[in-house]
Amino acid sequence: MSRRATLSVLAPPDVMPLVEATIAFAVQRVIADNPELLWPPDVPRRRASPRVEAARAVVALFGELLDAFRCYRAVRARRVAGPPPTSIGRES
C-alpha cells in the first residue's frame, strides 16, 4: 500500500500584533529609563538632557509607526474584502 505525503498550504500568520506588542514594550522600556517623559507640563524643569530629548524622539517615532500600521491594516482589510461588485452591461 502506497501512501502519499500531502502538502497543506496555510496562509502565513499575521505578524502585525507581534510587531505592535514589541513596539509597545520598547516604549514602556524607554519611559522606564526616562521617567521625565511622564512629568505633567506644569512641572517646572530645567532644559531637558540630550538623552530625554532622544527618548522623546523615539517615542514619537513609535507613534508614527503605529499610525502607519493602522493605515496598513485598513488597506489590507479592504483588499481582503475584495473590490465592490460591478455590473457588467446595462440593465434596462
N, C-alpha and C positions, 0 to 999 in steps of 0.2 A: 504494500500500500504506500503510495507516494503522497507526501504532504508538501504543500507549497507554502512558503512564507508569504504572509500578506503584509503589505506596507500600508500603514494607516497614516493618512496625511491630516495633520491637525493645524489649525490656524496658530500662528505664533502668539504667545501670550502678550497681553498689553503691559508694557513696562512703564507706562506713564505713572501709575500710582507709586511704584518703587522709586522713580526719579523724584517725584514730588515729596515723598517721605524723606528722602536723602537731603533734599534742599531744606525741608523744614528742620531736620536735625542740625544741619550746618548753621542755619540762622540761630537756633537755640544755643549752639556752641559759641557762636560769635558774641551773642548777647551775654552769655555766662562769662566770657572772658572780658567783656567791656560793659559792665553794668551801668555805666554812664549813659548808655543808649536809652535806658528806661526812665531817666530823670524827666519829670514834667518840665514844660517850657518855662514856668515861672520860678524855677530854682536858680538862684544866682550862681554863676560859674565862671571860671577863667576860660581863656581860649582853649579850645579842645586840642588835645595832643594829636600828633600825626597818626598814631595808632587808632584813636577813636574816629578820626575823620576817615581813615581807610575802612574801618568797620562799618561806618555809615554807608560808604560807597558799596561795600559788599552786600549789605542788607538791601540796598536799593537795586542792585543788580539782580539779586534773587527775586525781588518783587517783579522786575521786568520779565525774568524767566517764567515765573508762574503765570503772568498775564499772557505771555506767548503760548504757554501750554493750554490755557483756557481757549485761546483762538484756535489752536491746533485741534483741540477736542471738538469744538463746534464745527469746524470744516470737515473733520473726519466723520462726525455724526451725519452730516448732510450727504457725504459720499456713500456711507453705508446704507442710508435710507434710499439712495438712488435718485435719479432725476425725476422730476414730476412727470406724470403721464402726458403724452402729447397725442393729439388726434391726427390721424392720417386721412387726408382727403377732406372734403367738405360735406357736412351733413345738411340736408335740406329740410 
